[in-house]
Each structure stands twice: as C-alpha cells, then as structure tokens.
Amino acid sequence: MPRPIQDGLEWKQTLFDLVPQWTREVFIPAIESVCRQQLNIPPEDPCTVAFHASGLFNKLYIVKCTRCPLIMRVSLPVYPRHKTRAEVATLRWVRENTKVPVPKVVSFDDSNDNEIGYEWILMELMEGASAHRRWRTMSMEQKIALTKRIATFQVELSGLGKPESIFRSIGTLDLREVGQENDVEDSEKVVPGLLVSHEFFMGDHLHYDIPRGPFRSSHDWLSAELNIILLHQTAVLEKTEDEDDKEDAEEVLFVARKLLSLVPKVFPSTLDESETTGLYHHDLHLNNILVNEEGEITAVLDWECVSALPLWMLTKVPKFLDEPVREEEPQRDTYADKTPEESAAAAGKHNDPGYLDSDGKNELYFIHRMEYEATQLRKVYKAKLRELWPEWPLEESYVKIDFFQAISQCDGIWVKKTRRWADYMEKGETVRLEDA
C-alpha cells in the first residue's frame, strides 16, 4: 500500500521559526540498494554510501562506485512531488540553456513510495571547495572575476538574447511529461508551473485554498503571497488565547491588508500577455558556490525552490554581496589579535566543515573586511550587468523590490517599519523601506 504523500514529515514550532522534522530514519543500506538498481551495479562490485551534510529539507549522501562519485539528495515531502520535479526540471534547463556549471541528474523519484521512503535525486558530485572556505585566501582580483562570472550567469538565466529561452509567467519550472523510468533526457519542454517556495508550503500553508501558479503577473503573485499571510494570521487569532499573540496577529493583518490594497498601485492588475520572467537563484551565498584552487567557479549548487520570477527581481544582488555598506577599507593592524583562549578554541575546530583560518586575527576584522569587499563587489556586479544587459531594469525597480521586501517582513519583527513604509506609499510619498 502506498505511503501517505507527506509521511515522514512533521512541523515543529521553535521560539522564532517553524522547522520541518524527520519522523523516520533514512537508512544507508536502502540508499545503497536504490543506487545499485539505478546504476545497474552487480552485487560483487563496490558501492559505498556515506552521510555528507544536511539542509533544512534535505540530507545529502556521497555515493562511490566504479563510475565517478555521485551525490544522493534525500528530501522531506514538504511539497510532495512538485519540489523534487521542479529541482530536476531547473537543473536540466540550466544545463541546456546556460554555461552555469550545475550537477547532471542521473535519476530521481518524486514520490516517497520507494525503498528509501522519501523523495530523492541522484546526481553528479561537483568538484571544488566552497567559496566560503577559500574566500579569505582569495585575492581581490579573483573575487572580482568571480563576481563578474556570477553577473554573467544571471544574464544567461534571464534568457537575454535567446527568445526561445525566455519564460512568460511566474512559477517554478516543471517537467510536463517525462519518459518511462523518469529518464530526464526524455522530458518535454520545461515551463513555469506551480510556485514552489517556502511561503506556499510551510506548515499548514500547503492546504490553503489559494492560487499557486503559474501566475500571469507580479500583481497576481504578490496578491497570493499576501493572502497566505492573511489566512495564517487569521488562524493564529482563532487559535491563540495569549493577548500578546492576538495583538501581534491583528497588527500583521492590518499591515497585510494595507499592502494588498496597494498592490495595484505598483503592479498593474491586467496585462496583454503574461509577464516576462527569468530564473533567479535566491540563495546564492558563498557555500553554494564551488571554486577551484585558482578561485574559478566549478559549480553553483542548491537549486531547490529556484523559480522564474519577474525581471525586476533579478535586480537584487546575490546573497553573498548583500552586506552592510562599508566604503573605507579596514586596516588589519588596527584590529586586535585573538586572545590565547580564542586561539586555543579555534585550534580544536581546525577540521570542522565551517572552519575559517583567521591567521590569529580577531573576527571583527573579517566581518568588516567582508562588508568592505561586498560594497566594492556590488559595484562590479552592477557594472557587469549594465554592460551585458543595457536595459537592465535597475532604477525603476527599487519600489518593486521594496514592496516585495515589505511583504516578506510584514509578519515578522519588522512589521512596524513595514507599516510606516506602507503609510508613506498610501500617501504617494516615495521612501526606501530601509529608511522608513
């Protein structure tokens, strides 16, 4: 009998966040068995599986056999079938339409009705170390080259100059029809489908009766995002007995309704045709960029929930460049050295995956160094985009980006700032969200 589609998943509310929990173990022998079946490895040939890392929704395993090393990505059924299919479709489209180095998918199962008990993707293991690990030893010239390469990738992901690659409508890419046995290469045209994003599937959100995409316009998409907030906060009001929680929910509802009334002011509700969109990697931090010893990009990772979004969203800088402004270069000699206690503690973490060599310097120096470098590299990124994409919609996109950020923040700790910004918008005054 098939498993329930969300079997193995439950949600836990922490102090600040709602987080998914694995209710069943992932067993390595089951992964090995599946890999042997998919790769036609006979019993006498070696096939070893070892745990590698875990993310919010996934567990990663290194698979070593006679062919090149592979990685198995086992996923919680947070958005059953759709999230796995979307990631496979996205990786396939990126490989076929851009020069962005991404893993090749060998096989996948978008159901949990298998020996592992969860959805999985078996893919190529990409070479390189995370840019996060190598950043402190990379020269500024290498960082500039990396930043320009990322800007070039973003232009390619927009479909610029390739009419057949341009998407129309907002959604996460979907495999419409696949060949038997889930052969990725037999799939038909990849197009935007349901929007697979955290807001649409976290907790009870998967069961809300709302439009889920593909959306014809920014108006329709952002209206759906706000309706999710309204449904969630209304449920909080109905369930809670805590007066503070009620007060918070009422304030969020007030701000969300105000933003919903302002959507038509910024985003037209009717368009002659579906809006032009491009792929936007929303989580492009340094751990998701692999580089070789020369600092050259060897892979861009973590394409789950990456979607075709309006072109104005593509004006947001990658996450690794999203740091506070610092124009003055920090002078190393003006910062304190690590204390003996700090140095001893760091020495014990030398083999940790997240270890960064501080060369005996206080961490504050590297924080300020990163801010300074990101400030300079943002200029490089924007200049490269303007060079490759002269009509890059930058200046007129600020209010749209702020509107998107206001929606993202209106049910969090920044609700009061969002309310002030919405009040300015309501009066027709243009103010940046960060200054509200």
C-alpha positions as CSV (number, residue, x, y, z in Angstrom):
1,M,0.0,0.0,0.0
2,P,1.5,3.4,-1.0
3,R,2.6,5.7,1.8
4,P,0.7,8.9,2.5
5,I,2.3,11.7,0.5
6,Q,3.6,13.6,3.5
7,D,4.6,10.5,5.5
8,G,7.9,11.1,7.3
9,L,7.3,14.9,7.9
10,E,6.1,16.9,10.8
11,W,6.5,20.6,11.6
12,K,7.8,21.9,14.9
13,Q,7.4,25.4,16.2
14,T,10.6,26.8,17.7
15,L,10.9,30.2,19.5
16,F,11.4,32.0,16.2
17,D,10.7,29.6,13.4
18,L,8.7,26.7,12.1
19,V,11.0,23.9,11.2
20,P,10.5,20.5,9.5
21,Q,11.3,17.3,11.3
22,W,12.2,13.8,10.0
23,T,9.8,11.3,11.7
24,R,11.6,8.3,10.1
25,E,15.2,7.5,9.7
26,V,17.0,7.4,6.3
27,F,18.9,4.1,6.2
28,I,22.1,3.9,4.2
29,P,21.6,0.3,3.1
30,A,18.3,1.4,1.4
31,I,20.2,4.2,-0.4
32,E,22.9,1.7,-1.5
33,S,20.2,-0.7,-2.8
34,V,18.5,2.0,-4.8
35,C,21.8,3.2,-6.2
36,R,22.7,-0.3,-7.3
37,Q,19.4,-0.7,-9.0
38,Q,19.6,2.7,-10.8
39,L,23.2,2.3,-11.8
40,N,23.0,-1.5,-12.6
41,I,25.8,-2.3,-10.2
42,P,26.2,-6.0,-9.7
43,P,26.4,-7.4,-6.1
44,E,30.1,-8.2,-6.5
45,D,31.1,-4.6,-7.4
46,P,31.7,-2.0,-4.8
47,C,29.1,0.7,-3.9
48,T,29.6,2.7,-0.7
49,V,27.3,5.4,0.7
50,A,28.3,7.9,3.4
51,F,26.4,10.8,5.0
52,H,27.7,14.1,3.8
53,A,25.6,17.0,5.0
54,S,22.1,18.1,5.8
55,G,19.9,21.2,5.0
56,L,16.6,22.4,6.1
57,F,14.6,20.0,3.9
58,N,17.3,17.5,2.7
59,K,20.0,15.0,3.7
60,L,23.0,14.5,1.3
61,Y,25.0,11.3,0.9
62,I,28.2,10.6,-1.1
63,V,27.9,7.6,-3.3
64,K,31.1,6.0,-4.5
65,C,31.2,3.2,-7.1
66,T,33.1,2.2,-10.2
67,R,31.8,5.3,-12.1
68,C,32.5,8.9,-10.9
69,P,31.3,9.9,-7.4
70,L,27.7,10.8,-7.1
71,I,25.6,12.6,-4.6
72,M,22.1,11.4,-3.3
73,R,19.8,14.2,-2.2
74,V,17.0,12.7,0.0
75,S,14.2,15.2,0.6
76,L,11.3,15.7,3.0
77,P,7.9,15.8,1.3
78,V,7.3,19.4,2.1
79,Y,5.7,20.0,-1.3
80,P,5.1,16.3,-2.4
81,R,6.3,15.5,-5.9
82,H,6.4,19.2,-7.0
83,K,9.6,20.3,-5.2
84,T,11.6,17.3,-6.5
85,R,10.3,17.6,-10.0
86,A,10.9,21.3,-10.0
87,E,14.5,20.9,-9.0
88,V,15.1,18.3,-11.7
89,A,13.5,20.5,-14.3
90,T,15.5,23.5,-13.2
91,L,18.8,21.7,-13.3
92,R,18.0,20.3,-16.7
93,W,17.1,23.7,-18.1
94,V,20.2,25.4,-16.7
95,R,22.5,22.8,-18.2
96,E,20.8,23.0,-21.6
97,N,20.5,26.8,-21.8
98,T,23.3,28.4,-19.9
99,K,27.0,27.9,-19.1
100,V,26.3,27.8,-15.4
101,P,28.0,24.7,-14.1
102,V,25.4,22.6,-12.3
103,P,25.2,18.8,-11.5
104,K,23.8,16.4,-14.1
105,V,20.8,14.4,-12.7
106,V,21.3,10.7,-13.2
107,S,17.8,9.6,-11.9
108,F,15.2,10.6,-9.4
109,D,12.0,9.6,-7.7
110,D,9.4,12.3,-6.9
111,S,7.4,10.0,-4.6
112,N,8.1,8.5,-1.2
113,D,6.8,5.1,-2.2
114,N,10.3,3.6,-2.6
115,E,12.8,1.6,-0.6
116,I,14.3,4.8,0.9
117,G,10.9,6.1,2.0
118,Y,11.5,9.6,0.8
119,E,11.8,11.5,-2.5
120,W,15.3,11.5,-3.9
121,I,17.6,12.8,-6.6
122,L,20.8,11.0,-7.7
123,M,23.2,13.5,-9.3
124,E,26.8,14.2,-10.3
125,L,29.1,15.2,-7.5
126,M,30.7,18.5,-8.5
127,E,34.4,19.2,-7.9
128,G,35.7,22.2,-5.9
129,A,35.6,23.6,-2.4
130,S,33.0,26.2,-1.2
131,A,33.9,29.8,-1.9
132,H,33.2,30.4,1.8
133,R,36.1,28.2,2.8
134,R,38.5,29.8,0.3
135,W,37.3,33.4,0.5
136,R,39.9,34.7,3.0
137,T,42.8,33.4,0.9
138,M,41.5,34.6,-2.4
139,S,42.9,37.8,-3.9
140,M,40.6,40.7,-4.7
141,E,41.3,40.1,-8.4
142,Q,39.9,36.6,-8.0
143,K,36.9,37.9,-6.1
144,I,36.2,40.4,-8.9
145,A,36.5,37.7,-11.5
146,L,34.1,35.5,-9.6
147,T,31.6,38.4,-9.2
148,K,31.7,39.2,-12.9
149,R,31.1,35.5,-13.7
150,I,28.1,35.4,-11.4
151,A,26.7,38.5,-13.1
152,T,27.2,36.8,-16.5
153,F,25.3,33.7,-15.2
154,Q,22.4,35.9,-14.1
155,V,22.1,37.4,-17.6
156,E,22.1,33.9,-19.0
157,L,19.4,32.8,-16.5
158,S,17.2,35.7,-17.7
159,G,17.2,34.3,-21.2
160,L,18.5,37.6,-22.6
161,G,19.2,37.4,-26.3
162,K,17.6,33.9,-26.6
163,P,13.9,34.3,-27.4
164,E,13.3,30.5,-27.1
165,S,14.7,30.6,-23.5
166,I,12.5,33.5,-22.2
167,F,9.8,32.5,-19.8
168,R,6.4,34.1,-19.6
169,S,4.6,33.7,-16.2
170,I,5.8,33.3,-12.7
171,G,6.4,29.9,-11.3
172,T,8.9,27.1,-10.5
173,L,10.0,25.1,-13.6
174,D,8.1,21.9,-14.2
175,L,8.6,18.7,-16.1
176,R,5.4,18.4,-18.0
177,E,5.9,14.8,-19.4
178,V,8.8,12.5,-18.6
179,G,9.8,9.3,-20.3
180,Q,9.4,6.0,-18.7
181,E,11.6,5.3,-15.6
182,N,11.9,9.0,-15.1
183,D,14.6,9.5,-17.8
184,V,15.3,13.2,-17.5
185,E,16.6,13.5,-21.1
186,D,13.2,12.3,-22.5
187,S,11.2,15.1,-20.8
188,E,9.4,17.6,-22.9
189,K,9.6,21.4,-22.8
190,V,10.3,22.8,-19.3
191,V,7.9,25.6,-18.4
192,P,6.9,27.6,-15.2
193,G,4.4,25.6,-13.1
194,L,3.2,25.8,-9.5
195,L,5.3,28.2,-7.4
196,V,7.4,26.0,-5.0
197,S,8.5,28.4,-2.3
198,H,8.6,28.4,1.5
199,E,5.6,30.7,1.8
200,F,3.4,28.3,-0.2
201,F,4.2,25.1,1.7
202,M,5.5,25.8,5.2
203,G,3.3,24.2,8.0
204,D,-0.4,24.3,7.0
205,H,0.1,26.6,4.1
206,L,0.1,23.7,1.6
207,H,-3.6,23.2,2.5
208,Y,-4.7,26.8,1.9
209,D,-7.2,27.4,-0.8
210,I,-5.2,29.9,-2.9
211,P,-3.9,30.3,-6.4
212,R,-0.5,28.6,-6.6
213,G,0.8,29.5,-10.1
214,P,1.9,29.8,-12.7
215,F,1.0,33.5,-12.2
216,R,0.4,35.8,-15.2
217,S,1.7,38.9,-13.4
218,S,3.5,40.3,-10.4
219,H,0.1,41.6,-9.2
220,D,-1.3,38.0,-9.1
221,W,1.8,36.5,-7.5
222,L,2.1,39.1,-4.7
223,S,-1.6,39.1,-4.0
224,A,-1.4,35.4,-3.4
225,E,1.6,35.9,-1.1
226,L,-0.4,38.4,1.0
227,N,-3.4,36.2,1.1
228,I,-1.2,33.5,2.6
229,I,-0.3,35.9,5.4
230,L,-3.9,36.9,5.9
231,L,-5.0,33.2,6.2
232,H,-2.1,32.3,8.5
233,Q,-2.7,35.3,10.9
234,T,-6.4,34.7,10.9
235,A,-5.8,31.2,12.0
236,V,-3.5,32.4,14.8
237,L,-6.2,34.7,16.0
238,E,-8.8,31.9,16.1
239,K,-6.5,29.5,18.0
240,T,-4.5,31.6,20.5
241,E,-5.6,32.6,24.0
242,D,-2.5,34.8,24.5
243,E,-3.3,38.5,24.4
244,D,0.2,39.4,23.1
245,D,-0.1,36.9,20.3
246,K,-3.6,38.3,19.4
247,E,-2.2,41.9,19.4
248,D,0.7,40.8,17.1
249,A,-1.6,39.0,14.7
250,E,-4.0,41.9,14.5
251,E,-1.2,44.3,13.6
252,V,0.2,42.0,10.9
253,L,-3.4,41.6,9.5
254,F,-3.7,45.4,9.4
255,V,-0.4,45.8,7.5
256,A,-1.0,42.9,5.2
257,R,-4.5,44.3,4.2
258,K,-2.9,47.7,3.6
259,L,-0.2,46.2,1.4
260,L,-2.9,44.2,-0.5
261,S,-4.8,47.4,-1.3
262,L,-1.5,49.0,-2.6
263,V,-0.6,46.1,-4.9
264,P,-2.5,47.6,-7.9
265,K,-0.7,51.0,-7.4
266,V,2.7,49.4,-8.1
267,F,1.8,46.4,-10.2
268,P,-0.8,46.5,-13.0
269,S,-3.6,44.0,-12.5
270,T,-4.2,43.5,-16.2
271,L,-1.6,42.8,-18.8
272,D,-2.0,42.0,-22.5
273,E,0.1,38.9,-22.1
274,S,1.9,37.0,-19.2
275,E,4.8,38.8,-17.7
276,T,8.3,38.1,-18.9
277,T,10.4,36.3,-16.2
278,G,13.8,34.8,-15.6
279,L,15.4,32.3,-13.3
280,Y,16.5,33.9,-10.0
281,H,18.7,32.0,-7.6
282,H,17.5,33.4,-4.3
283,D,20.1,31.7,-2.1
284,L,23.4,32.4,-3.8
285,H,25.7,32.6,-0.8
286,L,29.3,31.5,-0.8
287,N,28.6,28.0,0.5
288,N,26.5,27.4,-2.7
289,I,29.4,28.4,-5.0
290,L,32.2,25.9,-5.5
291,V,35.6,27.1,-6.7
292,N,39.0,25.5,-7.6
293,E,42.4,26.5,-6.1
294,E,42.5,29.5,-8.5
295,G,39.2,30.8,-7.3
296,E,37.4,29.9,-10.5
297,I,33.8,28.7,-10.3
298,T,33.4,25.0,-10.7
299,A,29.7,24.7,-9.7
300,V,26.6,26.6,-8.5
301,L,24.6,24.5,-6.1
302,D,21.2,24.3,-4.3
303,W,18.6,24.9,-7.0
304,E,15.6,23.8,-4.9
305,C,12.8,26.4,-4.9
306,V,14.6,28.5,-7.6
307,S,11.8,30.0,-9.7
308,A,11.1,32.0,-12.8
309,L,10.4,35.5,-11.3
310,P,9.7,38.9,-12.8
311,L,12.7,40.6,-14.3
312,W,12.6,43.3,-11.6
313,M,13.5,40.6,-9.0
314,L,16.7,40.0,-10.9
315,T,18.0,43.4,-9.9
316,K,18.5,42.1,-6.3
317,V,22.2,41.4,-5.7
318,P,23.3,37.8,-4.9
319,K,23.2,36.9,-1.2
320,F,27.0,36.9,-0.9
321,L,27.0,40.6,-1.8
322,D,24.1,41.6,0.5
323,E,26.2,43.1,3.3
324,P,26.1,46.5,5.1
325,V,27.8,49.3,3.3
326,R,31.4,50.0,4.3
327,E,33.4,52.2,1.9
328,E,36.6,52.6,4.0
329,E,38.9,49.6,3.8
330,P,39.6,48.2,7.3
331,Q,43.3,48.3,8.2
332,R,44.4,45.0,9.6
333,D,46.9,46.5,12.1
334,T,44.2,48.5,13.9
335,Y,42.3,45.3,14.9
336,A,43.1,43.2,17.9
337,D,44.7,39.8,17.7
338,K,42.9,36.7,19.0
339,T,43.2,36.1,22.7
340,P,45.1,32.9,23.7
341,E,41.8,31.4,24.8
342,E,40.2,32.2,21.4
343,S,43.3,30.8,19.6
344,A,43.1,27.6,21.6
345,A,39.4,27.2,20.9
346,A,39.9,27.7,17.2
347,A,42.7,25.2,17.1
348,G,40.3,22.5,18.2
349,K,38.0,23.2,15.3
350,H,40.6,23.0,12.5
351,N,38.9,20.1,10.8
352,D,35.3,21.4,11.2
353,P,33.5,22.0,7.8
354,G,32.8,25.6,8.7
355,Y,36.3,26.4,10.0
356,L,37.9,29.5,8.6
357,D,41.6,30.4,9.2
358,S,41.8,33.7,11.0
359,D,45.6,33.9,10.9
360,G,45.5,35.0,14.5
361,K,43.3,38.0,13.9
362,N,40.1,39.0,15.8
363,E,36.9,38.0,14.0
364,L,35.7,41.6,13.9
365,Y,38.4,42.4,11.3
366,F,37.0,39.7,8.9
367,I,33.4,40.9,9.4
368,H,34.4,44.5,8.5
369,R,36.6,43.1,5.7
370,M,33.7,41.2,4.2
371,E,31.5,44.3,4.4
372,Y,34.1,46.4,2.6
373,E,34.7,43.8,-0.1
374,A,30.9,43.3,-0.7
375,T,30.5,47.0,-1.0
376,Q,33.1,47.2,-3.7
377,L,32.0,44.0,-5.4
378,R,28.4,45.2,-5.6
379,K,29.7,48.0,-7.9
380,V,31.5,45.4,-10.0
381,Y,28.4,43.2,-10.2
382,K,26.1,46.1,-11.3
383,A,28.6,47.4,-13.8
384,K,28.9,44.0,-15.4
385,L,25.1,43.6,-15.6
386,R,24.8,47.0,-17.2
387,E,27.5,46.0,-19.8
388,L,25.8,42.8,-20.7
389,W,22.2,44.0,-20.2
390,P,22.0,47.7,-21.1
391,E,18.2,47.8,-20.4
392,W,18.7,46.1,-17.0
393,P,15.6,47.4,-15.1
394,L,17.5,48.8,-12.2
395,E,16.4,52.4,-11.3
396,E,12.6,51.8,-11.8
397,S,12.8,48.5,-9.8
398,Y,13.6,49.9,-6.3
399,V,10.0,50.5,-5.3
400,K,9.1,47.0,-6.5
401,I,11.9,45.4,-4.6
402,D,10.9,47.3,-1.5
403,F,7.3,46.2,-1.9
404,F,8.5,42.5,-2.1
405,Q,10.7,43.1,1.0
406,A,7.8,44.7,2.8
407,I,5.6,41.6,2.2
408,S,8.5,39.3,3.4
409,Q,8.9,41.4,6.6
410,C,5.3,42.3,7.4
411,D,4.7,39.2,9.6
412,G,8.0,39.4,11.4
413,I,9.9,41.7,13.8
414,W,10.0,44.4,11.2
415,V,6.2,44.8,11.0
416,K,6.2,48.4,12.4
417,K,8.8,49.5,9.9
418,T,6.7,47.9,7.1
419,R,3.6,49.7,8.4
420,R,5.4,53.1,8.3
421,W,6.6,52.4,4.7
422,A,3.0,51.4,3.7
423,D,1.7,54.6,5.2
424,Y,4.2,56.6,3.0
425,M,3.1,54.6,0.0
426,E,-0.5,55.2,0.7
427,K,0.1,59.0,0.7
428,G,2.0,58.8,-2.6
429,E,5.4,59.5,-1.0
430,T,8.4,57.5,-2.2
431,V,10.6,56.4,0.6
432,R,13.1,53.5,0.7
433,L,11.9,50.7,3.0
434,E,15.3,50.8,4.9
435,D,14.7,54.5,5.7
436,A,11.1,54.2,6.8
